[in-house]
């Protein structure tokens, strides 16, 4: 399977704490994207990092990419109860570029 | 609120029924996608349309039949589905298909939750 792996599968933290989730993938990529999915809703795009970038920030989000290790991490700082959701990484395969391949996802629970 | 609208939100159907899922976007996007998502799993790509033409079919069974009547609409016709087809069906769109411009996000609707009895 080309599917990426994410860890942890589930993460529970208190409001105000930071949340870090990791993504590993298998192929050469053009970019890696992170999406959030609230329960019963569609996916919302959070951030895209290109293969020639190492780090990117957007508000409370920080994404890193290590193409030599085929891995990425998403850090959410100062988490809020509203951040409770599932988070998926998705890669755009360099050689099969029409497809986004999603990771297995991390379920984040932020307690108030 | 999402910019991709899917109807209906919920659908319950028998294995002999014929129904259709609808998806609409007015962002001028030229690529549209159908995904299937089982509980606690990531979305799995089913079909990709680019400029109203089918560009990818991920070996989806013929009981799922996609249709793109125009650049804003995408349908998924369902016939003789099986209980294992129960899932959340997500529609997405992007400015171009990923192969033309990979550095773009996909915009998702909230999905249709499908239950097969």
Interface residues (C-beta under 8 A of the other chain):
Chain A: X3 X30 X31 X33 X35 X40 X41 X42 X43 X44 X45 X48 X50 X88 X92 X97 X98 X99 X100 X102 X103 X104 X105 X107
Chain B: X2 X4 X6 X40 X41 X42 X43 X44 X45 X48 X55 X56 X90 X92 X97 X98 X99 X102 X103 X104 X105 X106 X107 X108 X109 X110 X111 X113
